[in-house]
Amino acid sequence: MRARVCLFGIFLVGVAACTSKRPVQTSEIQKTAPDVVWVTYHDNSVVAVADPSIERDTLRGVRHQSSTPLTIPMSDVRTVQAKKPDGMKTALFITGLGVVWGSAIYLIWGHQEGPNRGGVYCGTYEKTRDGWPNGSPLVDC
């Protein structure tokens, strides 16, 4: 169960990591039909609009996470942004995931070899003068 929750969490982080808000043109809103756009007014206030559509010179939709209808004249809009795929974030996410997996594999398997390089370290070893184990464990496995 924990593994599923962990994998789901990694999936959610991956989805968030691979997108970013970027400016879009009004023609893109009609073509790509994003779920949500962020509208910045000339006074720098921002409103999130769900189910956006463009009708002539007006942006229509509903306020994100509510059912309040919105009608915004494009003359009042400074920028419109939508979540779009971000290649750099995707590459960084995949690199980070590779580092985590590589570190986990090293910590799990690399440290289990023990000083005799033949398998798991089963006990304490007598050491010779030069610090190397002589191969006979003091505690049997």
N, C-alpha and C positions, 0 to 999 in steps of 0.2 A: 504494500500500500504506500509506504514512504517513497519507494522508487517512482511510482506513478505520479505522486504529488510533486516530487523533485523534477521529473521530466516535464510535467505540465508547467511548472514554474520557469524552467529553462526555455520552454517554448514561448511563453508569454514575454519573457525578457528578450528573446530573439526577435519576436514580431515587433516589439517596441524599438529594439535597437536598429532594425533595418529600415525604418522610415523616419522622415522628418518633415516638419511643416515648411512648405516652400510656396512662393508666390505662384498663382495660376492666372491665366487669362480667362475672361468670361466664356470664350469659345471652348476652352478645355472643360469647364464645368458641365457644359451640355454633352460633350463627347465622353468624358470619363465618369460622370455621375458620381462624385465622391459622396460618402455618407454625411460628412461634416466639413464645412469650410469656416475659417475664421476671418471675419471682416474687421478691418481696421478703419475707423473713421478719421477724418482730418484732425480731430482733437486727440488722436492716439488712443481712444477707447476701443476696446475689442469686444465683439460679440460672436459667439459660436452659433452657426446656423446649420441645422440638420435638414436633410432632404432638399438641398438647394436647387433652384431652377432659375433660369434667366428668361424673362419675358420683356422683350424690347429693351428698355433701359432701366429695368427694375429687377432686383434680386429678391426672390421669394423663397420662403421656407418656414421652419418652426424653430423657436429657440431650443438649443441643444438641451436635452434631458428635461424637457417640459413640452407642453402642447400649445404654447403661446405662438400664434402665427406672427410672422415678421414680413414686412414689405420694406425694402431698403432701396431708395433711388441710387443708381450708380454714381450720380453726381456727388453724393455724400460719402462715397467710399474712396479711401486712399489706397488700400491694398486688399486683396483677397488671397488667403493661403489655404492650402489643403495638404494632407499627409500624402507624401509621395515616396517611392522607394529611394533609398540612399545607399549607393554602392560602397562608399567609404565606411559607413557604419556597419554594413554587412561584412566587409572584409575585416574590420577590427573585431567584430563579434566572433567570427569564425576563428581568427587568430587567437583570441582570448580563450575560446573553448578548446582549441588544440593545446594551448599551454596548460590549461587545467587538466585535461585528459592525460597529457604526457607526464605531468607532475604526479598525478594519481598513480599511473602505471609504475613510474619509477619508485615511488614511496611504497607501493604494495609489493612489487616483485624485486626491486633492487635491494631493498633492505632485508629481504627474507633469505638471501643467499647465505649469510653468515660468513665467518672467516674461512671456512674450508672450501668455499665455492662449489660444494657438492649438494647444497640444499639448505633447508631451514636450520638456523642455529638452535641447538637443543639444550645448551647449558653453558657452563663456564669452561674455558679451555686454559690449560697450563700454557704459559708463555715462555719461550726461550729467551736467552739474553738479548737477542736482536729484536724482540717484540713480536715475532711471528708465532702463531699457535703451532704446537707440535702434532696436532691432529687427534689427540686423545681427550675426549670430553671428561670432565670430572663428574658430570651428571648424565646418565643415560636417558635417551628419549623414551 
